[in-house]
Every structure is written in C-alpha cells, then in structure tokens.
Amino acid sequence: MASIDLDKVLDKAWADKSLPEILGAPVAALKGVSDRDGELLQEAFGVKTVSDLAELKYARWAQALAALDVAPK
C-alpha cells in the first residue's frame, strides 16, 4: 500500500482534505506549485487539477524512464 506525508507535498490549506478533494484541487495545492505555474500547466497541457497532473502522459513517461535508471547515485 502506498503512503505519503501530506504535510510535505501539500500546501497547509489542503493537508486536512480528503483524497477526492485533493485530487480535484488545482495543482497549486501542491507545495511549491504557484498559481502561475498552474496557469502555465493548463495552457500547455490542459492540466487543471492534481488528478490531471498525475494522469499527464509526459509525467508518466518521465517516471517510467527514471525507473529504468538503476545506476547507483
């Protein structure tokens, strides 16, 4: 089962929300993502929500490529 420390990845206003609320939240709910970043993601890729970002094929491709990198760091 996957787990994540919500305090580390979400702005404080979103840390106590339910998972469906978080997934439907604007990407600016993620710590370090500004409202302007969210606007740019929407313009470039049609990403409006955290769920949209998670489903973005380019992000998935990048994650898959990074998973292939087994070289020691």
N, C-alpha and C positions, 0 to 999 in steps of 0.2 A: 504494500500500500504506500502510495506517495504521500509525503508530507512537506510542508513549507512553513517557515516562520513568517507569518503575515506582517509582523511589525517591520521586517527587513525589506519587504517588497512593495508595501502599500503605503500611501500617504496616511497619516493618522486618522483622517476623517473616514477612511474606508476599512480600517483594520478590524472593526467590530461588526462589519456587514456579513450577510450570508453569502455563500458561494454564488448563488444565482445573481445576487445584486452586484457582486464583484465582477462576474463575467459580463454583465450588461453595462458596467460602468465605462465611462470614457477612459481612453488609455492614459490620460493624465492622472488617473487614480494610482498608477504605478509610480513608486518612488523614483524620482529623477527624470520623469517624463513631464514636460511642461505642457500647458495648454497649446502653445505654439507648435510644439513637437506633434501634438495630437492633430492639429490642423494640417500640418505637412504630411503626416501619415494618411490622413483622409484624402488629401489632394492627390498624393502619389499612388496610393494603393486601395483607396476606398475603405480604409480601416477606421472604424468609429469606436469600437468597444474593445475591451480586454479580450473577449472571445474572438473577435475579428482578427486581432493581432496574433493570437495563438493559432489560428487557422490559416494564417498567411503562408502561402506555399513557399515563398522565398525564405521565410524564417525556418520552416520545416526542412527545406533543402540544406540550409546552412547548418542546422543542428545535426542532420544526418552526416554531412561531410565532417563536421567536428568530431562526431562519434567514431569516425573511421581513423582518426589520428590517435594512434596508440603509442606514439613516440614519447619517451619519458620527458618530462618538463623540468 
